[in-house]
Amino acid sequence: VRDALKANGRKKVIVAGLWTEVCNTTFALCAMLEGDYEIYMVGDASGGTSKEAHDYAMQRMVQAGVVPVTWQQVLLEWQRDWKNRDTYDAVMKVAKEHSGAYGMGVDYAYTMVHKAAQRTATPHESIAPVPAR
């Protein structure tokens, strides 16, 4: 990993995985100390041997300067600009399927703003939009 990071020259690293209190913490702290990297730990895409182990490891990393983020933050920050049509549809699909209330809001916007058919619980079915009165 060190060689790959050094070869690409980037200093911002996004980390997620198992086990938060072992692999993630060790990598993050060493990368910051030895390589002057800016580490973003995806807390909700990582897991520990217990909730407490995960939570305390996240706290320890934050104390050391690691930036905690969620998978959704990473997704939406990578999108950056909603005018970027190359990735817009794919990002919205992920958001609608996996983002809970935010995904519901995206669905609502699609039906109201874009006049798209409303999604249902089964992907192959859709409900036609109802025209405004």
N, CA, C and O atoms as CSV, one atom per row, in Angstrom:
chain,resi,resn,atom,element,x,y,z
A,1,VAL,N,N,0.830,-1.185,0.000
A,1,VAL,CA,C,0.000,0.000,0.000
A,1,VAL,C,C,0.875,1.250,0.000
A,1,VAL,O,O,0.588,2.219,-0.704
A,2,ARG,N,N,1.930,1.221,0.785
A,2,ARG,CA,C,2.818,2.389,0.835
A,2,ARG,C,C,3.369,2.734,-0.542
A,2,ARG,O,O,3.394,3.898,-0.942
A,3,ASP,N,N,3.808,1.709,-1.257
A,3,ASP,CA,C,4.372,1.949,-2.589
A,3,ASP,C,C,3.330,2.534,-3.533
A,3,ASP,O,O,3.628,3.446,-4.304
A,4,ALA,N,N,2.113,2.012,-3.475
A,4,ALA,CA,C,1.038,2.516,-4.343
A,4,ALA,C,C,0.714,3.964,-4.010
A,4,ALA,O,O,0.530,4.781,-4.912
A,5,LEU,N,N,0.644,4.288,-2.723
A,5,LEU,CA,C,0.367,5.670,-2.326
A,5,LEU,C,C,1.488,6.600,-2.781
A,5,LEU,O,O,1.238,7.688,-3.302
A,6,LYS,N,N,2.705,6.162,-2.579
A,6,LYS,CA,C,3.849,6.980,-2.977
A,6,LYS,C,C,3.874,7.177,-4.492
A,6,LYS,O,O,4.188,8.265,-4.975
A,7,ALA,N,N,3.544,6.132,-5.234
A,7,ALA,CA,C,3.592,6.194,-6.699
A,7,ALA,C,C,2.566,7.153,-7.285
A,7,ALA,O,O,2.844,7.820,-8.282
A,8,ASN,N,N,1.380,7.233,-6.680
A,8,ASN,CA,C,0.358,8.111,-7.277
A,8,ASN,C,C,0.461,9.548,-6.792
A,8,ASN,O,O,-0.160,10.434,-7.379
A,9,GLY,N,N,1.221,9.801,-5.746
A,9,GLY,CA,C,1.472,11.160,-5.302
A,9,GLY,C,C,0.332,11.848,-4.571
A,9,GLY,O,O,0.453,13.013,-4.192
A,10,ARG,N,N,-0.746,11.158,-4.373
A,10,ARG,CA,C,-1.873,11.777,-3.670
A,10,ARG,C,C,-1.645,11.736,-2.169
A,10,ARG,O,O,-1.019,10.814,-1.645
A,11,LYS,N,N,-2.162,12.748,-1.486
A,11,LYS,CA,C,-1.979,12.838,-0.044
A,11,LYS,C,C,-3.268,12.630,0.746
A,11,LYS,O,O,-3.234,12.533,1.973
A,12,LYS,N,N,-4.397,12.561,0.055
A,12,LYS,CA,C,-5.675,12.319,0.724
A,12,LYS,C,C,-6.062,10.866,0.505
A,12,LYS,O,O,-6.115,10.391,-0.630
A,13,VAL,N,N,-6.336,10.155,1.612
A,13,VAL,CA,C,-6.628,8.725,1.539
A,13,VAL,C,C,-7.951,8.442,2.237
A,13,VAL,O,O,-8.169,8.865,3.373
A,14,ILE,N,N,-8.829,7.724,1.549
A,14,ILE,CA,C,-10.105,7.308,2.124
A,14,ILE,C,C,-9.969,5.857,2.548
A,14,ILE,O,O,-9.558,5.006,1.759
A,15,VAL,N,N,-10.319,5.577,3.808
A,15,VAL,CA,C,-10.134,4.241,4.373
A,15,VAL,C,C,-11.456,3.705,4.893
A,15,VAL,O,O,-12.231,4.432,5.515
A,16,ALA,N,N,-11.710,2.427,4.636
A,16,ALA,CA,C,-12.848,1.709,5.214
A,16,ALA,C,C,-12.471,0.241,5.261
A,16,ALA,O,O,-11.682,-0.227,4.440
A,17,GLY,N,N,-13.024,-0.482,6.210
A,17,GLY,CA,C,-12.747,-1.912,6.260
A,17,GLY,C,C,-12.901,-2.486,7.650
A,17,GLY,O,O,-13.445,-1.851,8.554
A,18,LEU,N,N,-12.413,-3.693,7.797
A,18,LEU,CA,C,-12.418,-4.400,9.070
A,18,LEU,C,C,-10.973,-4.567,9.505
A,18,LEU,O,O,-10.108,-4.751,8.649
A,19,TRP,N,N,-10.708,-4.517,10.643
A,19,TRP,CA,C,-11.354,-4.175,11.892
A,19,TRP,C,C,-10.949,-2.761,12.238
A,19,TRP,O,O,-9.773,-2.409,12.140
A,20,THR,N,N,-11.906,-1.948,12.641
A,20,THR,CA,C,-11.630,-0.531,12.890
A,20,THR,C,C,-10.510,-0.344,13.897
A,20,THR,O,O,-9.613,0.475,13.696
A,21,GLU,N,N,-10.564,-1.108,14.988
A,21,GLU,CA,C,-9.607,-0.917,16.078
A,21,GLU,C,C,-8.242,-1.540,15.802
A,21,GLU,O,O,-7.299,-1.318,16.563
A,22,VAL,N,N,-8.124,-2.302,14.745
A,22,VAL,CA,C,-6.846,-2.937,14.431
A,22,VAL,C,C,-6.303,-2.372,13.114
A,22,VAL,O,O,-5.479,-1.458,13.111
A,23,CYS,N,N,-6.770,-2.920,12.021
A,23,CYS,CA,C,-6.231,-2.567,10.695
A,23,CYS,C,C,-6.428,-1.093,10.355
A,23,CYS,O,O,-5.483,-0.411,9.958
A,24,ASN,N,N,-7.648,-0.608,10.511
A,24,ASN,CA,C,-7.934,0.777,10.124
A,24,ASN,C,C,-7.139,1.772,10.964
A,24,ASN,O,O,-6.536,2.704,10.432
A,25,THR,N,N,-7.142,1.567,12.277
A,25,THR,CA,C,-6.438,2.493,13.167
A,25,THR,C,C,-4.937,2.458,12.918
A,25,THR,O,O,-4.298,3.504,12.805
A,26,THR,N,N,-4.378,1.262,12.832
A,26,THR,CA,C,-2.936,1.145,12.605
A,26,THR,C,C,-2.536,1.814,11.297
A,26,THR,O,O,-1.579,2.588,11.253
A,27,PHE,N,N,-3.274,1.511,10.231
A,27,PHE,CA,C,-2.958,2.126,8.936
A,27,PHE,C,C,-3.063,3.645,9.015
A,27,PHE,O,O,-2.156,4.359,8.586
A,28,ALA,N,N,-4.173,4.136,9.564
A,28,ALA,CA,C,-4.410,5.581,9.598
A,28,ALA,C,C,-3.326,6.313,10.381
A,28,ALA,O,O,-2.772,7.304,9.903
A,29,LEU,N,N,-3.025,5.829,11.574
A,29,LEU,CA,C,-2.037,6.514,12.405
A,29,LEU,C,C,-0.646,6.447,11.788
A,29,LEU,O,O,0.089,7.435,11.803
A,30,CYS,N,N,-0.280,5.291,11.246
A,30,CYS,CA,C,1.037,5.165,10.606
A,30,CYS,C,C,1.136,6.031,9.354
A,30,CYS,O,O,2.163,6.669,9.121
A,31,ALA,N,N,0.084,6.059,8.553
A,31,ALA,CA,C,0.106,6.864,7.325
A,31,ALA,C,C,0.243,8.343,7.648
A,31,ALA,O,O,0.943,9.073,6.946
A,32,MET,N,N,-0.420,8.783,8.702
A,32,MET,CA,C,-0.314,10.190,9.091
A,32,MET,C,C,1.084,10.498,9.619
A,32,MET,O,O,1.663,11.537,9.301
A,33,LEU,N,N,1.609,9.601,10.413
A,33,LEU,CA,C,2.904,9.812,11.043
A,33,LEU,C,C,4.058,9.682,10.047
A,33,LEU,O,O,4.951,10.528,10.005
A,34,GLU,N,N,4.028,8.627,9.254
A,34,GLU,CA,C,5.155,8.319,8.377
A,34,GLU,C,C,5.077,8.974,7.001
A,34,GLU,O,O,6.104,9.259,6.385
A,35,GLY,N,N,3.862,9.210,6.523
A,35,GLY,CA,C,3.750,9.684,5.155
A,35,GLY,C,C,3.081,11.017,4.994
A,35,GLY,O,O,2.870,11.471,3.870
A,36,ASP,N,N,2.741,11.657,6.089
A,36,ASP,CA,C,2.094,12.966,6.027
A,36,ASP,C,C,0.833,12.935,5.164
A,36,ASP,O,O,0.595,13.831,4.355
A,37,TYR,N,N,0.025,11.880,5.355
A,37,TYR,CA,C,-1.218,11.740,4.596
A,37,TYR,C,C,-2.393,12.309,5.376
A,37,TYR,O,O,-2.389,12.329,6.607
A,38,GLU,N,N,-3.388,12.765,4.648
A,38,GLU,CA,C,-4.653,13.233,5.209
A,38,GLU,C,C,-5.615,12.048,5.097
A,38,GLU,O,O,-5.946,11.616,3.993
A,39,ILE,N,N,-6.060,11.528,6.236
A,39,ILE,CA,C,-6.855,10.299,6.253
A,39,ILE,C,C,-8.324,10.614,6.529
A,39,ILE,O,O,-8.657,11.353,7.455
A,40,TYR,N,N,-9.186,10.034,5.704
A,40,TYR,CA,C,-10.637,10.125,5.870
A,40,TYR,C,C,-11.142,8.722,6.162
A,40,TYR,O,O,-11.052,7.836,5.311
A,41,MET,N,N,-11.675,8.515,7.367
A,41,MET,CA,C,-12.139,7.192,7.783
A,41,MET,C,C,-13.645,7.096,7.594
A,41,MET,O,O,-14.404,7.859,8.192
A,42,VAL,N,N,-14.070,6.158,6.763
A,42,VAL,CA,C,-15.494,5.965,6.484
A,42,VAL,C,C,-16.064,5.087,7.599
A,42,VAL,O,O,-16.028,3.858,7.527
A,43,GLY,N,N,-16.587,5.748,8.624
A,43,GLY,CA,C,-17.031,5.051,9.825
A,43,GLY,C,C,-18.154,4.067,9.598
A,43,GLY,O,O,-18.149,2.981,10.179
A,44,ASP,N,N,-19.121,4.421,8.763
A,44,ASP,CA,C,-20.258,3.520,8.578
A,44,ASP,C,C,-20.010,2.459,7.511
A,44,ASP,O,O,-20.907,1.677,7.195
A,45,ALA,N,N,-18.812,2.426,6.959
A,45,ALA,CA,C,-18.427,1.343,6.051
A,45,ALA,C,C,-17.282,0.542,6.662
A,45,ALA,O,O,-16.574,-0.183,5.962
A,46,SER,N,N,-17.110,0.680,7.969
A,46,SER,CA,C,-16.081,-0.040,8.707
A,46,SER,C,C,-16.737,-0.702,9.909
A,46,SER,O,O,-17.841,-0.332,10.308
A,47,GLY,N,N,-16.062,-1.663,10.470
A,47,GLY,CA,C,-16.635,-2.331,11.634
A,47,GLY,C,C,-15.553,-2.888,12.530
A,47,GLY,O,O,-14.458,-3.235,12.089
A,48,GLY,N,N,-15.895,-2.962,13.800
A,48,GLY,CA,C,-14.974,-3.511,14.778
A,48,GLY,C,C,-15.492,-4.811,15.350
A,48,GLY,O,O,-16.532,-5.321,14.932
A,49,THR,N,N,-14.759,-5.338,16.304
A,49,THR,CA,C,-15.176,-6.581,16.945
A,49,THR,C,C,-16.392,-6.374,17.834
A,49,THR,O,O,-17.075,-7.329,18.203
A,50,SER,N,N,-16.655,-5.123,18.172
A,50,SER,CA,C,-17.866,-4.751,18.918
A,50,SER,C,C,-18.157,-3.283,18.610
A,50,SER,O,O,-17.317,-2.581,18.047
A,51,LYS,N,N,-19.340,-2.834,18.979
A,51,LYS,CA,C,-19.687,-1.425,18.773
A,51,LYS,C,C,-18.722,-0.535,19.548
A,51,LYS,O,O,-18.260,0.487,19.039
A,52,GLU,N,N,-18.421,-0.933,20.786
A,52,GLU,CA,C,-17.520,-0.133,21.617
A,52,GLU,C,C,-16.124,-0.069,21.007
A,52,GLU,O,O,-15.501,0.992,20.978
A,53,ALA,N,N,-15.638,-1.203,20.522
A,53,ALA,CA,C,-14.303,-1.222,19.913
A,53,ALA,C,C,-14.255,-0.279,18.709
A,53,ALA,O,O,-13.297,0.476,18.541
A,54,HIS,N,N,-15.282,-0.330,17.887
A,54,HIS,CA,C,-15.356,0.554,16.719
A,54,HIS,C,C,-15.410,2.018,17.155
A,54,HIS,O,O,-14.657,2.852,16.653
A,55,ASP,N,N,-16.314,2.321,18.098
A,55,ASP,CA,C,-16.498,3.711,18.538
A,55,ASP,C,C,-15.231,4.288,19.160
A,55,ASP,O,O,-14.845,5.415,18.849
A,56,TYR,N,N,-14.579,3.520,20.042
A,56,TYR,CA,C,-13.366,4.027,20.678
A,56,TYR,C,C,-12.224,4.167,19.676
A,56,TYR,O,O,-11.417,5.090,19.783
A,57,ALA,N,N,-12.151,3.267,18.716
A,57,ALA,CA,C,-11.124,3.395,17.678
A,57,ALA,C,C,-11.361,4.652,16.842
A,57,ALA,O,O,-10.417,5.369,16.509
A,58,MET,N,N,-12.623,4.914,16.507
A,58,MET,CA,C,-12.940,6.135,15.755
A,58,MET,C,C,-12.552,7.370,16.575
A,58,MET,O,O,-11.970,8.314,16.042
A,59,GLN,N,N,-12.876,7.359,17.870
A,59,GLN,CA,C,-12.512,8.494,18.730
A,59,GLN,C,C,-10.998,8.686,18.770
A,59,GLN,O,O,-10.503,9.810,18.687
A,60,ARG,N,N,-10.275,7.585,18.896
A,60,ARG,CA,C,-8.814,7.652,18.951
A,60,ARG,C,C,-8.253,8.260,17.667
A,60,ARG,O,O,-7.356,9.103,17.710
A,61,MET,N,N,-8.783,7.829,16.534
A,61,MET,CA,C,-8.288,8.359,15.258
A,61,MET,C,C,-8.625,9.838,15.097
A,61,MET,O,O,-7.802,10.613,14.610
A,62,VAL,N,N,-9.824,10.231,15.503
A,62,VAL,CA,C,-10.215,11.645,15.419
A,62,VAL,C,C,-9.281,12.491,16.282
A,62,VAL,O,O,-8.860,13.573,15.871
A,63,GLN,N,N,-8.959,11.995,17.481
A,63,GLN,CA,C,-8.032,12.722,18.351
A,63,GLN,C,C,-6.674,12.925,17.682
A,63,GLN,O,O,-5.987,13.913,17.941
A,64,ALA,N,N,-6.298,11.989,16.827
A,64,ALA,CA,C,-5.004,12.068,16.146
A,64,ALA,C,C,-5.069,12.873,14.845
A,64,ALA,O,O,-4.039,13.120,14.217
A,65,GLY,N,N,-6.279,13.284,14.440
A,65,GLY,CA,C,-6.400,14.111,13.250
A,65,GLY,C,C,-7.076,13.467,12.051
A,65,GLY,O,O,-7.185,14.086,10.993
A,66,VAL,N,N,-7.530,12.231,12.206
A,66,VAL,CA,C,-8.264,11.569,11.124
A,66,VAL,C,C,-9.630,12.239,10.992
A,66,VAL,O,O,-10.241,12.612,11.994
A,67,VAL,N,N,-10.106,12.389,9.768
A,67,VAL,CA,C,-11.404,13.015,9.520
A,67,VAL,C,C,-12.458,11.916,9.357
A,67,VAL,O,O,-12.375,11.116,8.425
A,68,PRO,N,N,-13.453,11.871,10.261
A,68,PRO,CA,C,-14.497,10.856,10.119
A,68,PRO,C,C,-15.519,11.290,9.069
A,68,PRO,O,O,-15.948,12.444,9.045
A,69,VAL,N,N,-15.901,10.356,8.208
A,69,VAL,CA,C,-16.905,10.624,7.183
A,69,VAL,C,C,-17.823,9.415,7.069
A,69,VAL,O,O,-17.548,8.350,7.621
A,70,THR,N,N,-18.925,9.605,6.336
A,70,THR,CA,C,-19.822,8.491,6.038
A,70,THR,C,C,-19.675,8.138,4.560
A,70,THR,O,O,-19.127,8.913,3.777
A,71,TRP,N,N,-20.173,6.960,4.192
A,71,TRP,CA,C,-20.082,6.559,2.781
A,71,TRP,C,C,-20.847,7.543,1.902
A,71,TRP,O,O,-20.446,7.822,0.772
A,72,GLN,N,N,-21.951,8.064,2.430
A,72,GLN,CA,C,-22.757,8.984,1.631
A,72,GLN,C,C,-22.031,10.313,1.427
A,72,GLN,O,O,-22.109,10.902,0.349
A,73,GLN,N,N,-21.330,10.785,2.452
A,73,GLN,CA,C,-20.529,11.997,2.287
A,73,GLN,C,C,-19.511,11.816,1.177
A,73,GLN,O,O,-19.343,12.690,0.325
A,74,VAL,N,N,-18.831,10.676,1.191
A,74,VAL,CA,C,-17.815,10.408,0.172
A,74,VAL,C,C,-18.455,10.409,-1.215
A,74,VAL,O,O,-17.954,11.057,-2.134
A,75,LEU,N,N,-19.555,9.687,-1.362
A,75,LEU,CA,C,-20.252,9.617,-2.649
A,75,LEU,C,C,-20.627,11.007,-3.158
A,75,LEU,O,O,-20.347,11.356,-4.305
A,76,LEU,N,N,-21.263,11.794,-2.292
A,76,LEU,CA,C,-21.756,13.101,-2.725
A,76,LEU,C,C,-20.626,14.112,-2.914
A,76,LEU,O,O,-20.726,14.988,-3.773
A,77,GLU,N,N,-19.563,14.006,-2.133
A,77,GLU,CA,C,-18.418,14.898,-2.347
A,77,GLU,C,C,-17.694,14.556,-3.642
A,77,GLU,O,O,-17.183,15.450,-4.316
A,78,TRP,N,N,-17.641,13.281,-3.998
A,78,TRP,CA,C,-17.036,12.914,-5.280
A,78,TRP,C,C,-17.865,13.445,-6.439
A,78,TRP,O,O,-17.319,13.830,-7.473
A,79,GLN,N,N,-19.171,13.466,-6.271
A,79,GLN,CA,C,-20.034,13.998,-7.334
A,79,GLN,C,C,-19.743,15.485,-7.548
A,79,GLN,O,O,-19.721,15.962,-8.683
A,80,ARG,N,N,-19.522,16.200,-6.470
A,80,ARG,CA,C,-19.198,17.626,-6.463
A,80,ARG,C,C,-20.252,18.533,-7.046
A,80,ARG,O,O,-20.817,19.370,-6.342
A,81,ASP,N,N,-20.519,18.378,-8.312
A,81,ASP,CA,C,-21.379,19.314,-9.014
A,81,ASP,C,C,-22.470,18.530,-9.727
A,81,ASP,O,O,-22.192,17.633,-10.522
A,82,TRP,N,N,-23.708,18.881,-9.431
A,82,TRP,CA,C,-24.828,18.141,-10.018
A,82,TRP,C,C,-24.956,18.379,-11.516
A,82,TRP,O,O,-25.743,17.707,-12.183
A,83,LYS,N,N,-24.197,19.321,-12.051
A,83,LYS,CA,C,-24.175,19.523,-13.501
A,83,LYS,C,C,-23.313,18.464,-14.193
A,83,LYS,O,O,-23.340,18.344,-15.417
A,84,ASN,N,N,-22.554,17.701,-13.413
A,84,ASN,CA,C,-21.701,16.651,-13.970
A,84,ASN,C,C,-22.577,15.469,-14.386
A,84,ASN,O,O,-22.814,14.554,-13.597
A,85,ARG,N,N,-23.045,15.496,-15.607
A,85,ARG,CA,C,-24.000,14.503,-16.101
A,85,ARG,C,C,-23.377,13.123,-16.300
A,85,ARG,O,O,-24.100,12.129,-16.356
A,86,ASP,N,N,-22.053,13.044,-16.406
A,86,ASP,CA,C,-21.414,11.742,-16.609
A,86,ASP,C,C,-21.670,10.788,-15.448
A,86,ASP,O,O,-21.771,9.577,-15.644
A,87,THR,N,N,-21.774,11.331,-14.247
A,87,THR,CA,C,-21.947,10.479,-13.065
A,87,THR,C,C,-23.267,10.706,-12.342
A,87,THR,O,O,-23.604,9.953,-11.428
A,88,TYR,N,N,-24.007,11.711,-12.725
A,88,TYR,CA,C,-25.239,12.095,-12.021
A,88,TYR,C,C,-26.209,10.925,-11.859
A,88,TYR,O,O,-26.633,10.632,-10.741
A,89,ASP,N,N,-26.564,10.255,-12.948
A,89,ASP,CA,C,-27.563,9.189,-12.873
A,89,ASP,C,C,-27.107,8.034,-11.991
A,89,ASP,O,O,-27.898,7.497,-11.215
A,90,ALA,N,N,-25.847,7.651,-12.100
A,90,ALA,CA,C,-25.336,6.552,-11.275
A,90,ALA,C,C,-25.336,6.925,-9.794
A,90,ALA,O,O,-25.702,6.110,-8.948
A,91,VAL,N,N,-24.929,8.150,-9.481
A,91,VAL,CA,C,-24.921,8.607,-8.087
A,91,VAL,C,C,-26.342,8.654,-7.537
A,91,VAL,O,O,-26.587,8.227,-6.409
A,92,MET,N,N,-27.269,9.167,-8.322
A,92,MET,CA,C,-28.662,9.227,-7.870
A,92,MET,C,C,-29.252,7.833,-7.673
A,92,MET,O,O,-30.048,7.621,-6.759
A,93,LYS,N,N,-28.872,6.893,-8.513
A,93,LYS,CA,C,-29.364,5.520,-8.353
A,93,LYS,C,C,-28.883,4.936,-7.024
A,93,LYS,O,O,-29.665,4.326,-6.295
A,94,VAL,N,N,-27.611,5.121,-6.709
A,94,VAL,CA,C,-27.074,4.637,-5.437
A,94,VAL,C,C,-27.790,5.328,-4.280
A,94,VAL,O,O,-28.174,4.673,-3.312
A,95,ALA,N,N,-27.970,6.634,-4.372
A,95,ALA,CA,C,-28.641,7.387,-3.305
A,95,ALA,C,C,-30.068,6.900,-3.100
A,95,ALA,O,O,-30.495,6.698,-1.964
A,96,LYS,N,N,-30.809,6.712,-4.185
A,96,LYS,CA,C,-32.202,6.270,-4.058
A,96,LYS,C,C,-32.297,4.887,-3.425
A,96,LYS,O,O,-33.212,4.624,-2.645
A,97,GLU,N,N,-31.370,4.015,-3.750
A,97,GLU,CA,C,-31.428,2.637,-3.261
A,97,GLU,C,C,-30.918,2.474,-1.828
A,97,GLU,O,O,-31.385,1.592,-1.107
A,98,HIS,N,N,-29.967,3.311,-1.408
A,98,HIS,CA,C,-29.256,3.024,-0.161
A,98,HIS,C,C,-29.195,4.170,0.845
A,98,HIS,O,O,-28.542,4.027,1.878
A,99,SER,N,N,-29.847,5.297,0.584
A,99,SER,CA,C,-29.661,6.462,1.451
A,99,SER,C,C,-30.837,6.793,2.356
A,99,SER,O,O,-30.950,7.930,2.815
A,100,GLY,N,N,-31.704,5.846,2.620
A,100,GLY,CA,C,-32.786,6.078,3.569
A,100,GLY,C,C,-33.625,7.287,3.221
A,100,GLY,O,O,-34.120,7.407,2.101
A,101,ALA,N,N,-33.787,8.193,4.191
A,101,ALA,CA,C,-34.639,9.368,4.003
A,101,ALA,C,C,-34.127,10.260,2.873
A,101,ALA,O,O,-34.924,10.835,2.133
A,102,TYR,N,N,-32.812,10.380,2.733
A,102,TYR,CA,C,-32.268,11.170,1.625
A,102,TYR,C,C,-32.680,10.548,0.293
A,102,TYR,O,O,-33.053,11.258,-0.641
A,103,GLY,N,N,-32.612,9.234,0.209
A,103,GLY,CA,C,-33.033,8.537,-1.001
A,103,GLY,C,C,-34.502,8.750,-1.304
A,103,GLY,O,O,-34.901,8.866,-2.462
A,104,MET,N,N,-35.308,8.802,-0.242
A,104,MET,CA,C,-36.733,9.082,-0.433
A,104,MET,C,C,-36.922,10.494,-0.983
A,104,MET,O,O,-37.786,10.727,-1.829
A,105,GLY,N,N,-36.116,11.426,-0.502
A,105,GLY,CA,C,-36.180,12.795,-1.005
A,105,GLY,C,C,-35.775,12.881,-2.466
A,105,GLY,O,O,-36.361,13.640,-3.238
A,106,VAL,N,N,-34.772,12.100,-2.841
A,106,VAL,CA,C,-34.351,12.051,-4.243
A,106,VAL,C,C,-35.483,11.500,-5.096
A,106,VAL,O,O,-35.773,12.027,-6.171
A,107,ASP,N,N,-36.123,10.436,-4.614
A,107,ASP,CA,C,-37.279,9.878,-5.332
A,107,ASP,C,C,-38.369,10.931,-5.511
A,107,ASP,O,O,-38.942,11.069,-6.592
A,108,TYR,N,N,-38.647,11.666,-4.446
A,108,TYR,CA,C,-39.678,12.702,-4.501
A,108,TYR,C,C,-39.321,13.753,-5.559
A,108,TYR,O,O,-40.163,14.152,-6.364
A,109,ALA,N,N,-38.070,14.186,-5.542
A,109,ALA,CA,C,-37.635,15.189,-6.522
A,109,ALA,C,C,-37.755,14.656,-7.944
A,109,ALA,O,O,-38.170,15.376,-8.852
A,110,TYR,N,N,-37.394,13.407,-8.129
A,110,TYR,CA,C,-37.504,12.819,-9.469
A,110,TYR,C,C,-38.942,12.825,-9.957
A,110,TYR,O,O,-39.202,13.102,-11.128
A,111,THR,N,N,-39.886,12.519,-9.059
A,111,THR,CA,C,-41.285,12.472,-9.499
A,111,THR,C,C,-41.865,13.871,-9.670
A,111,THR,O,O,-42.690,14.085,-10.559
A,112,MET,N,N,-41.460,14.817,-8.850
A,112,MET,CA,C,-42.043,16.155,-8.900
A,112,MET,C,C,-41.329,17.076,-9.894
A,112,MET,O,O,-41.980,17.788,-10.659
A,113,VAL,N,N,-40.020,17.063,-9.882
A,113,VAL,CA,C,-39.249,17.977,-10.724
A,113,VAL,C,C,-39.030,17.402,-12.119
A,113,VAL,O,O,-39.240,18.080,-13.125
A,114,HIS,N,N,-38.609,16.154,-12.161
A,114,HIS,CA,C,-38.276,15.530,-13.447
A,114,HIS,C,C,-39.469,14.811,-14.079
A,114,HIS,O,O,-39.369,14.274,-15.183
A,115,LYS,N,N,-40.588,14.809,-13.372
A,115,LYS,CA,C,-41.807,14.139,-13.864
A,115,LYS,C,C,-41.561,12.663,-14.189
A,115,LYS,O,O,-42.156,12.113,-15.116
A,116,ALA,N,N,-40.685,12.038,-13.419
A,116,ALA,CA,C,-40.384,10.618,-13.606
A,116,ALA,C,C,-41.447,9.773,-12.923
A,116,ALA,O,O,-42.132,10.232,-12.008
A,117,ALA,N,N,-41.574,8.543,-13.375
A,117,ALA,CA,C,-42.504,7.618,-12.726
A,117,ALA,C,C,-42.011,7.322,-11.316
A,117,ALA,O,O,-40.807,7.252,-11.070
A,118,GLN,N,N,-42.944,7.151,-10.402
A,118,GLN,CA,C,-42.598,6.867,-9.011
A,118,GLN,C,C,-42.112,5.430,-8.891
A,118,GLN,O,O,-42.707,4.512,-9.455
A,119,ARG,N,N,-41.019,5.245,-8.146
A,119,ARG,CA,C,-40.507,3.892,-7.913
A,119,ARG,C,C,-41.403,3.165,-6.930
A,119,ARG,O,O,-42.086,3.788,-6.118
A,120,THR,N,N,-41.396,1.843,-7.008
A,120,THR,CA,C,-42.146,1.015,-6.066
A,120,THR,C,C,-41.177,0.066,-5.388
A,120,THR,O,O,-39.976,0.091,-5.658
A,121,ALA,N,N,-41.704,-0.770,-4.507
A,121,ALA,CA,C,-40.859,-1.724,-3.792
A,121,ALA,C,C,-40.215,-2.733,-4.741
A,121,ALA,O,O,-39.124,-3.232,-4.467
A,122,THR,N,N,-40.877,-3.031,-5.842
A,122,THR,CA,C,-40.299,-3.953,-6.817
A,122,THR,C,C,-39.772,-3.147,-7.996
A,122,THR,O,O,-40.524,-2.409,-8.632
A,123,PRO,N,N,-38.474,-3.286,-8.291
A,123,PRO,CA,C,-37.838,-2.452,-9.305
A,123,PRO,C,C,-38.479,-2.508,-10.692
A,123,PRO,O,O,-38.370,-1.540,-11.445
A,124,HIS,N,N,-39.132,-3.592,-11.050
A,124,HIS,CA,C,-39.679,-3.697,-12.399
A,124,HIS,C,C,-41.028,-3.010,-12.550
A,124,HIS,O,O,-41.544,-2.900,-13.663
A,125,GLU,N,N,-41.602,-2.550,-11.452
A,125,GLU,CA,C,-42.891,-1.859,-11.514
A,125,GLU,C,C,-42.680,-0.368,-11.295
A,125,GLU,O,O,-41.748,0.038,-10.601
A,126,SER,N,N,-43.528,0.428,-11.875
A,126,SER,CA,C,-43.510,1.857,-11.572
A,126,SER,C,C,-44.936,2.379,-11.656
A,126,SER,O,O,-45.801,1.806,-12.317
A,127,ILE,N,N,-45.141,3.473,-10.970
A,127,ILE,CA,C,-46.448,4.113,-10.953
A,127,ILE,C,C,-46.326,5.385,-11.778
A,127,ILE,O,O,-45.412,6.181,-11.560
A,128,ALA,N,N,-47.222,5.578,-12.705
A,128,ALA,CA,C,-47.169,6.766,-13.564
A,128,ALA,C,C,-47.343,8.028,-12.735
A,128,ALA,O,O,-48.101,8.028,-11.765
A,129,PRO,N,N,-46.646,9.118,-13.102
A,129,PRO,CA,C,-46.807,10.366,-12.364
A,129,PRO,C,C,-48.231,10.898,-12.493
A,129,PRO,O,O,-48.882,10.739,-13.525
A,130,VAL,N,N,-48.690,11.527,-11.428
A,130,VAL,CA,C,-50.025,12.131,-11.424
A,130,VAL,C,C,-49.866,13.590,-11.815
A,130,VAL,O,O,-49.101,14.313,-11.177
A,131,PRO,N,N,-50.568,14.042,-12.847
A,131,PRO,CA,C,-50.432,15.444,-13.257
A,131,PRO,C,C,-50.916,16.398,-12.164
A,131,PRO,O,O,-51.865,16.103,-11.438
A,132,ALA,N,N,-50.246,17.539,-12.064
A,132,ALA,CA,C,-50.654,18.557,-11.090
A,132,ALA,C,C,-51.987,19.157,-11.509
A,132,ALA,O,O,-52.298,19.254,-12.696
A,133,ARG,N,N,-52.755,19.550,-10.527
A,133,ARG,CA,C,-54.066,20.159,-10.814
A,133,ARG,C,C,-53.959,21.648,-10.910
A,133,ARG,O,O,-54.960,22.325,-11.146
